[in-house]
Amino acid sequence: MSPLPVLLLDDHRVFTESLALSIDFEPDLRCVAAAHTARDGLAKAAAIDFAVAVVDLQLPDARGFDVIAGLRRLRPEARIVVLTAHSRESLAERAIAAGAVAFLGKGAPLARILAAIRSADAAHPMVDVERGGAAGRIRLTDREYDVLRELGQGHDAGRIAADLGISLHTTRDHIKGLMAKLGVHTQLDAVVSADRLGLITIGSGY
């Protein structure tokens, strides 16, 4: 049988390259394309045959849920596996409702990710979410996560406001809110704490 063709859509280039190599090492799988923006990913999805798309929810030019919908319109027969740094239950529910067949955290074992690519389907979805531990007890809003990711990339409040299209005052309120939830007193401590808890990876944008 021909290897199962897989499309990767994730803006973290190092992570994407590593996963592509791991997929190509498997005799029954093949990475046929990788994209780092929603626009590029949907363009490749329209032009390339694939059976499975592995999609991150955090993309620079679109919401991951909109990308799932776009992929479903282009390739309704393809299966969509969500691989995210934020494996929250609420996001998993939305992803499955949008048409994904699996929802896994980026920290999942490679064997688990490959199993989802090979076998997850609507009748047998694979869902791994954070339910326990300190990270599971910290409830950040989606916008607070956006701000936290920007902080993790070393951006200041002014840059974050511009990137997210919100006011500087609102940005500072979000920073104060996430610092309070993390129990820290400085932005640096917020980033370090979030990295330790697995909420983001410093410097990666996740």
Buried (B, 14 or more C-beta within 10 A) or exposed (E): EEBBBBBBBBBBEEBBBEBBEBBBEBEEBBBBBBBBBBBBBBBBBEEEEBBBBBBBBBBEEBEBBBBBBBBBEBBEEBBBBBBBBBBBEEBBEBBBEBBBBBBBBBEBEEEBBBBBBBEBEEEEBBBBBBEEEBBBEBEBEEBBBBBBBBBBBEBEBEBBBEBBEBEEEBBBBBBEBBBEBBEBEEBEEBBBBBBEBBBBBBEBBB
